[in-house]
């Protein structure tokens, strides 16, 4: 008997993250620099209790306001407030918002709304590997665009677009996916000038595509800034209001178990994504929305965020101090200015993949990282790099960070 | 310029429920017998506060345990406990469970896992209209199977399967979707004998389909029983463990703003749905899972459920007393034994659809119901009935229930 599974069901691969997590569970002494989790000690326990206790009435237990028709209006004023340092041109009125079950859900909804099997999405090289999982599951083709420390290599973006045009493939291209702040996995932030230039390039190629070419700006880590200036969103660039699909989240900067994300979207994308969301789940659990709305209204959110920024700044420093002390000089890396990650690039001859001797040796020494190769799309037009590591300072304790990096350093030097 | 939307994006229709809700918002004096909402006054406010306050540590703010790899293990023991009066044969061990953001999400995941555009799903006639929305969005064809007060008309199910076999369409059939307890919209409950017979019939036709034919048992209202005996799940019928995709929820029987549902699923469906869920959102918000796990462990859940059953029994009585007093004798209906709905069938000549004079007159008199036609699949093989109404006693106050039914009775008699 054949399978009853759909094409999507058959395609959807086991997430790489599960395999990494299973390693963690089976090896209790393992120091994991792999998980992109936030820091348990930082969770706003007392704030959450207080918020729930001081509410006059726990309307958050009520579903009535969470259906798709209205869910997007709940956090609108607060989302607006959050986008503080935007140019006035940025329109993020409530009728452009959609509230989701974490920003991950928005990435899924946008993929459903825009992409058919065989369509092409442009991604950063490297990029967020769960987005690659969504694309693979939907039967999409990914084209990687080289990433530099200040964002996309624009010449390469143009080269990729031009090549797609020549082949007649542009009608299949739907979007460019960028993680613009403290990117997962590199920690890099895209400059505003590059966002504007990318939008302009996309716009130029729309006539060959025959339809809008959207820019998904995944800003999941935006609030976790601890150095440098705030970079404006792509929404503020010329044409941004029409073409940028902005994905934000309240979970990472507050409490990751309170999954609430949001999108700022032009039409017809917002209406379409809202309808699909209605079919998914009617709307994000009201309890979560209310908890966050209260945290935003009382200032607890901002206070917690400031504390979080201090904490991650410190943990990043612990990691980079250890890297300076223990990694050989031929490993490249950069000081992060926010987010949860350091991207380490070994010489090309050193394989870091899951089957590599290096990865297995590190595992034997009880230290785990995310192999860089997992963060590269399956793009047949270039060889997939396999000599990098994503190192996260989010979840591990400071002691484990120092010790984990020391162990990695030993293996790297050997 | 053409649209960039995907096929799914273009297909996904505005939900009927939004249109009905917008009527409610625009007409503040309206008595809504339309919304399938639960009763606000019944929300477990003090229980929820107490649960959150007595916890030693608010681990629910932590995401770490919610990723797809492990989310399904969290509520397993409690879900198992809930299925109290099952025959011992029913295997619902934790490795058959998947926790979802409400049971609605499970319906979506199963559709994604099993159905390609053009595939056929068999549904009750009438059925839950949001499921019809999911099917429409995925480009599925629906075939309606007549529903009787004790479940499917089995002869009609066989006739439909036989006709599909003759046409060579069985390879496109993936599943039969049943809302087996206090069905939305009719309030009918499927007998255990009919569940077993339906499974047997499906199994018989598998050789023509060439793949498993699944039975989705949507048990969303199961716990809201206030009369009659508990009917065992289809999981307990012969072959049920291999072919039944059981969708349960903790939200409706506890607090609808705490969206947590669960599936009991055979392989390979569970693995596939879990992977897709990982791409959707990594896992259901941990705060919600922890709150429910605690409510189940302390007994607060069972106490609240008992109170809810008493309350709905009373509200159902208020509605049916009013129906008896005010509806003309040629309107057919049944005393509900659970759930939130009474299904009223007017003589065929009386149209109840959204554009009908009857619906508009009722609206002018400030009373709203769900037109029966919305609950019928777009099945070209039969005429869509348009003389029925779904009446909900869930959301309205007792006073409004009595007054709303009285007004409807006046319009019906005129």
Interface residues (C-beta under 8 A of the other chain):
Chain A: X1 X2 X3 X4 X5 X6 X7 X8 X9 X12 X13 X14 X15 X17 X18 X21 X22 X35 X37 X38 X40 X43 X44 X45 X48 X49 X52 X53 X57 X58 X59 X60 X61 X62 X63 X64 X66 X67 X68 X69 X70 X101 X102 X104 X105 X108 X112 X113 X114 X115 X116 X119 X130 X133 X134 X137 X174 X175 X206 X209 X210 X211 X212 X213 X214 X251 X255 X256 X257 X258 X259 X268 X272 X275 X276 X278 X279 X280 X281 X282 X284 X285 X286 X287 X288 X290 X291 X395
Chain B: X1 X2 X3 X4 X5 X6 X7 X8 X9 X12 X13 X14 X15 X17 X18 X21 X22 X35 X37 X38 X40 X43 X44 X45 X48 X49 X52 X53 X57 X58 X59 X60 X61 X62 X63 X64 X66 X67 X68 X69 X70 X101 X102 X104 X105 X108 X112 X113 X114 X115 X116 X119 X130 X133 X134 X137 X174 X175 X206 X209 X210 X211 X212 X213 X214 X251 X255 X256 X257 X258 X259 X268 X272 X275 X276 X278 X279 X280 X281 X282 X284 X285 X286 X287 X288 X290 X291 X395
